[in-house]
Amino acid sequence: MTIAFERAILDVMDRKGLVSKRDLAVATERTLGDIDRALKSLVRKGQAVKHTSASYGQILYERG
């Protein structure tokens, strides 16, 4: 993943707060696989935080 793509994801998080992988895929026009790889990288770097949403049964992310 490129740094520019990771920055685009972080920009979406700044605007929307908590986001799902699907939100990010729509906003960046990328596949869920691309989003998944970028999010794993951002979580490892401490720039994104993973949350579990019990009400929706999905994982949401926000800026770290």
Secondary structure, 3 states (H helix, E strand, C coil): CCHHHHHHHHHHHHHHCCECHHHHHHHHCCCHHHHHHHHHHHHHCCCEEEEEECCCCEEEEEEC
